[in-house]
Amino acid sequence: MEVTRRKIEEIRRGEILPSERAERALQQVEKLDKQINAFIELNPDLLEQARALDRKIKSGERIGRLAGLIIGIKSNINVLGLRATCASRTLENYIAPYDAEVVRRIKAEDGLILGMTNMDEFACGSSGETSAFGPTDNPACPGRIPGGSSSGSAAAVAAGMCDLALGTDTGGSIRNPASHCGIVGLKPTYGLVPRQGLIDLGMSLDQIGPLSPDVYGAALLLETIAGKNPNECVMLDVEHVEYTNRLDGGIKGMRIGVSPKCAERTDPAIMRVVENSIQRLRELGAEIVEVQLPNLEKALAAYYLIVSVEFFSATRKFDGRKYGKRIEEVCGE
C-alpha cells in the first residue's frame, strides 16, 4: 500500500492523532534540518491547529481529504502570517497578508501547514544552491544537490519531515528536484491549478504542483488544489477530477508519445532507464507512439527569452519602495 494512503487510514481509524503527527514532524525537522536546510520558516501555530483537528475528529465531525497530513509550502506561495521570502534577502521580512488559493484549499481539507520551504532565489535556479538562506542538501544522496528550484519541498518530503509539499514549476522546478530526491513530482497542465497568491518567475509558464513520496499522494494533493478559480482569467474550463479514483484503472490502450530526438543529447545511462520504462509501459498495455518535435532545438532559446522578460516584469516591483528592500540594503553597497 502507498505510504500516503496508509497514513490517512491510520488517522481515520484513530490510531494516531494529528497532533501526534505534528509533534513527530517537528522532531524530524529538529533532528535533520540543520544538515538538510529544507525549511526557511516553521509554522508557529502548527500544534494548536493540529489539536483543533484532534477535537474535530473526536467529535465525529466531517474531516477533509488531507486531514492530519503534514504539508510543506514553497516560499514563493503565500501563507497567511508566514514569511513569503522567495529565498531572497529582498523579501526576507515580507509576511504574507493572505492565503494563496491553493493554500486555502489545503486548509479547507484539513491539511496542516508545517512551514515554508527553501528554494533557489525567486525560483530562478535548478540546483537548490542559490538561496539567500543557504543551500539545501539532498537527503537521498547527502552531499549532492537536491535539484531546484523547489529544492526544500523535495528534500523535506524525501527526508520524511513532511508528508506532501507544494512546489512551483516553470521549466522543471518540480520535476527536477523530485527526480534528484527520488520522489514523485508533477507539473500540472497550465491553467489547471490556480496561481492566485503565487510570486511567480514566469507568468505564462509557472504552475503550482505536488511533491509526494508516492503517486497516490501526488494525485491526492493535485485533486485538492486543481480546479477553477473565479478570480483568475487563465484557468482551464474543465470539470474537477478525482485523480485518486483513477489510479487503479491501469493504462491498457493509453497512447503515449515518445520523441526519438530526446535521445540525442541524453546520457546513455539515463536513456537506458527511459527505455526500460517504455518497455514496462508496453507490458502494461500502453500503445507507444513516436512523435516528431521539429522545433525542439529552438525550445531552450525561446524559453530563456520568455522567462527573462517575465522575470524582470515580475520582480521590478521589489525595489524597496512598495515591497522588499532597496538593492543597496541587500547587497551592502
C-alpha positions in Angstrom: 0.0 0.0 0.0 1.2 3.5 -0.7 2.7 5.4 2.2 0.3 8.3 2.0 -2.8 6.1 1.8 -1.7 4.2 4.9 -1.1 7.4 6.9 -4.6 8.6 6.0 -6.2 5.4 7.1 -4.3 5.4 10.4 -5.6 8.9 11.1 -9.2 8.0 10.2 -9.1 4.8 12.3 -7.9 6.9 15.3 -4.6 5.0 15.6 -2.7 8.3 15.7 -3.8 11.9 16.3 -3.0 14.8 14.0 -1.2 16.5 17.0 1.0 13.4 17.4 1.9 13.5 13.8 2.6 17.2 14.0 4.9 16.7 17.0 6.8 14.0 15.1 7.2 16.2 12.1 8.7 19.0 14.3 11.0 16.4 15.9 12.2 15.3 12.4 12.9 18.9 11.5 14.8 19.5 14.7 16.8 16.3 14.1 17.5 16.6 10.3 17.2 20.1 9.1 20.4 21.6 10.4 22.1 19.4 7.8 19.5 19.5 5.0 18.2 23.1 5.3 14.9 22.4 3.7 12.9 25.0 5.7 13.2 28.7 5.9 10.4 29.1 8.5 8.2 26.8 10.5 4.5 27.5 11.3 4.4 28.5 15.0 0.7 27.6 15.2 1.1 24.1 13.8 0.5 22.2 17.1 -2.5 24.4 18.0 -4.0 23.8 14.6 -3.4 20.1 14.9 -5.0 19.9 18.3 -8.1 21.7 16.9 -8.2 18.9 14.3 -7.9 16.3 17.1 -11.1 17.7 18.6 -12.9 17.8 15.3 -12.1 14.1 14.7 -13.1 13.1 18.3 -16.4 15.0 18.0 -17.3 13.0 14.9 -17.4 16.0 12.5 -16.6 15.6 8.8 -12.9 15.9 8.1 -11.2 16.8 4.9 -9.3 14.6 2.5 -6.0 15.9 3.8 -6.9 15.6 7.5 -3.7 15.2 9.6 -1.3 15.2 6.7 1.8 17.5 7.2 2.5 19.7 4.2 5.4 22.0 3.3 4.8 25.1 1.1 7.5 26.6 -1.2 8.4 30.0 -0.1 7.0 31.8 -3.1 3.5 30.8 -2.3 1.6 33.0 0.2 0.6 31.5 3.5 -1.2 34.0 5.8 1.0 35.1 8.6 4.2 33.4 7.4 7.1 34.9 5.5 7.0 34.5 1.7 10.7 35.3 1.1 11.3 33.6 -2.3 14.6 32.7 -0.6 15.8 36.3 -1.2 17.1 38.9 1.2 15.0 41.3 -0.7 11.8 39.8 0.8 13.2 38.3 3.9 10.8 40.1 6.2 7.7 40.0 3.9 4.8 38.5 5.7 2.0 37.1 3.6 -1.2 39.1 4.1 -3.4 36.3 2.8 -3.5 32.6 1.8 -2.8 31.7 -1.8 -5.9 29.9 -3.3 -4.1 26.6 -3.3 -3.3 27.1 0.4 -6.9 28.0 1.2 -8.0 24.7 -0.5 -5.4 22.7 1.5 -6.6 24.2 4.8 -10.2 23.7 3.8 -9.4 19.9 3.5 -7.7 20.0 7.0 -4.1 19.8 5.7 -1.6 21.0 8.3 1.0 23.5 7.1 4.4 22.7 8.6 6.2 25.7 7.2 7.9 27.5 4.2 10.4 25.5 2.3 13.8 26.6 0.9 14.2 27.2 -2.8 16.5 28.8 -5.4 16.2 32.6 -5.1 13.0 33.8 -6.8 12.7 30.2 -8.3 15.5 31.2 -10.7 17.7 28.1 -10.5 17.8 24.4 -10.8 20.2 23.2 -8.1 19.0 24.4 -4.7 22.3 26.3 -4.2 21.2 29.9 -4.8 19.0 30.6 -1.8 20.0 33.6 0.4 19.3 31.3 3.3 21.9 28.7 2.3 21.9 25.7 0.0 19.7 22.7 0.5 21.3 19.2 0.8 19.9 16.0 -0.8 18.7 13.5 1.8 18.6 10.8 -0.8 22.3 11.4 -1.5 23.9 13.6 1.1 26.5 16.0 -0.2 24.8 16.2 -3.6 22.4 18.9 -4.9 18.7 18.2 -4.5 17.8 19.9 -7.7 15.7 23.0 -7.9 14.1 25.4 -7.7 11.7 23.6 -5.4 14.6 22.2 -3.5 13.3 22.4 0.0 10.0 20.9 -0.8 11.5 17.9 -2.4 14.2 17.4 0.3 11.6 17.8 3.1 9.4 15.1 1.6 12.3 12.8 0.8 13.6 13.1 4.4 10.2 12.4 5.9 9.9 15.8 7.5 6.5 16.3 5.9 4.1 14.0 4.1 3.5 16.2 1.0 4.7 19.6 -0.3 3.8 22.2 -2.9 6.4 23.4 -5.4 6.3 25.5 -8.5 7.5 24.6 -12.0 8.5 26.9 -14.8 10.9 24.8 -16.8 11.4 21.8 -14.5 11.4 23.2 -11.0 9.2 20.4 -9.5 10.2 17.6 -11.8 13.9 18.2 -11.5 14.2 18.1 -7.6 11.7 15.2 -7.5 13.9 13.1 -9.7 17.1 14.1 -7.8 15.5 13.2 -4.4 13.8 10.0 -5.5 10.2 11.1 -5.0 7.1 11.9 -7.2 6.6 15.4 -8.7 4.2 16.7 -11.3 3.9 20.0 -13.2 0.1 20.3 -13.9 -1.1 21.5 -17.3 -1.1 25.3 -17.4 -4.4 26.7 -16.1 -5.4 23.6 -14.2 -4.2 24.9 -10.8 -4.9 28.5 -9.5 -1.9 30.8 -9.4 -3.5 33.4 -7.2 -1.1 34.1 -4.4 2.0 32.8 -6.2 5.0 35.1 -6.5 5.9 33.9 -10.0 9.0 33.6 -12.1 7.4 33.4 -15.5 3.7 34.3 -15.5 3.0 32.4 -18.7 4.8 29.2 -17.7 4.6 28.8 -13.9 2.3 26.2 -12.3 1.9 25.1 -8.7 2.1 21.3 -8.3 2.5 18.5 -5.8 5.6 16.6 -4.4 5.0 13.3 -2.7 6.7 10.1 -1.7 4.2 8.2 -3.9 1.8 8.6 -6.8 -1.2 8.4 -4.5 -0.1 11.4 -2.5 0.6 13.4 -5.7 -2.8 12.6 -7.0 -4.5 13.4 -3.7 -2.8 16.8 -3.4 -3.4 17.7 -7.1 -7.1 16.9 -6.8 -7.3 19.2 -3.8 -5.7 22.2 -5.4 -6.9 21.8 -9.0 -10.0 23.4 -10.4 -11.5 26.7 -11.5 -10.9 29.9 -9.6 -13.4 32.7 -10.5 -10.7 35.3 -9.7 -8.4 34.2 -12.5 -8.9 34.6 -16.2 -6.4 31.9 -17.4 -8.0 28.9 -15.8 -8.9 25.9 -17.9 -12.7 25.3 -18.2 -12.6 21.6 -17.1 -14.6 19.6 -14.7 -13.0 18.6 -11.4 -11.3 15.2 -11.5 -10.8 12.8 -8.5 -7.4 11.6 -9.6 -7.1 9.1 -6.8 -10.1 7.2 -8.1 -8.4 6.6 -11.4 -5.1 5.1 -10.1 -6.2 1.5 -10.2 -7.7 1.6 -13.7 -4.5 0.6 -15.5 -3.1 2.1 -18.7 -4.2 -0.5 -21.2 -5.0 1.2 -24.5 -3.4 4.6 -23.5 -1.4 6.2 -26.2 1.9 7.6 -25.0 4.1 9.7 -27.3 7.9 9.3 -27.3 10.2 11.5 -29.3 13.4 10.0 -30.7 15.0 13.5 -30.7 15.1 13.4 -26.9 17.8 10.7 -27.0 20.2 12.8 -29.0 21.6 14.8 -26.0 20.7 12.4 -23.2 23.3 10.5 -21.1 23.3 6.8 -22.2 22.7 5.6 -18.6 19.6 7.8 -18.4 18.4 6.6 -21.8 18.6 3.0 -20.5 16.3 3.9 -17.6 13.9 5.7 -20.1 13.9 2.7 -22.4 13.3 0.3 -19.6 10.3 2.4 -18.5 8.9 2.5 -22.1 9.2 -1.3 -22.2 7.4 -1.6 -18.9 4.6 0.7 -20.2 4.2 -1.6 -23.2 4.0 -4.6 -21.0 1.2 -2.9 -19.0 -0.8 -2.4 -22.2 0.0 1.1 -23.3 0.5 2.0 -27.0 3.8 3.7 -27.6 3.7 6.2 -30.5 6.6 8.0 -32.0 6.1 11.8 -32.2 8.1 14.4 -34.0 9.2 17.6 -32.4 10.7 19.5 -35.3 11.4 22.7 -33.3 12.8 21.1 -30.2 16.3 22.6 -30.8 14.7 26.1 -30.6 12.8 25.5 -27.4 15.5 26.3 -24.9 16.4 29.7 -26.6 12.7 30.6 -26.7 12.2 29.5 -23.1 15.1 31.7 -21.8 13.9 34.7 -23.7 10.3 34.4 -22.4 11.5 33.7 -18.8 14.0 36.6 -18.7 11.4 39.1 -19.8 8.7 37.8 -17.5 11.1 37.5 -14.6 12.1 41.2 -14.9 8.4 42.2 -15.1 7.5 40.1 -12.1 10.4 41.3 -9.8 10.8 45.0 -10.7 8.2 45.9 -8.0 10.6 44.6 -5.3 12.6 47.8 -5.3 12.2 48.9 -1.7 9.5 51.5 -2.4 6.4 49.3 -2.0 7.8 45.8 -1.5 11.1 44.4 -0.2 14.4 46.2 0.4 16.5 48.5 -1.7 19.3 46.9 -3.6 21.8 48.8 -1.6 20.4 47.2 1.6 20.5 43.7 0.2 24.0 43.9 -1.3 25.5 46.1 1.4 26.8 48.7 -1.1 
